[in-house]
């Protein structure tokens, strides 16, 4: 196995996975300004309801007009690395909106790409469970 030959890659990957999960949590909880900083200009997102599939200016507007979340629990987390600098994530989210009208459960996927050493969000999908 590769981890036997290169034990440092397992440690690095684990630390990087932790960073990616933190970035994903921040995407939910830190509001529109932080989302704008970590969302790639070519990102695509799919949200339930009237928003649908958005990119570019429509995604920026969706972030600005979207819900603000105060609590998040991610379960059933999985992450894959199809290529160097690409992380594909999937999980079930239980989130509480800022109006505190109860927990909402969603199934989600996200794709992050590392460009020049910086992780950028290029895809996000969430749908009610």
SULKAZI-V457010 format. One record per backbone hydrogen bond with DSSP energy under -0.5 kcal/mol. NH is the residue of the N-H (numbers start at 1). CO is the residue of the C=O. If there is no record, write none. Layout:
NH,CO
NH,CO
This chain:
4,1
5,1
6,2
9,6
10,6
11,7
12,8
13,9
14,10
15,11
16,12
17,13
18,14
19,15
20,16
21,17
22,18
23,19
24,20
25,21
26,22
27,23
28,24
28,25
29,25
30,26
34,30
35,31
36,32
37,33
38,34
39,35
40,38
40,121
43,40
44,122
45,54
46,124
47,52
48,126
51,48
52,47
54,45
56,43
58,55
59,55
59,56
60,56
61,57
62,58
63,59
64,60
65,61
66,62
69,28
70,96
71,96
73,94
75,73
75,92
78,90
80,88
83,86
86,83
87,112
88,80
89,87
89,110
90,78
91,108
92,75
93,106
94,73
95,93
95,104
96,71
97,95
97,102
98,68
100,97
104,95
106,93
107,127
108,91
109,125
110,89
111,123
112,87
113,120
114,85
115,113
115,118
118,115
120,113
121,38
122,111
122,120
123,111
124,44
125,109
126,46
127,107
129,105
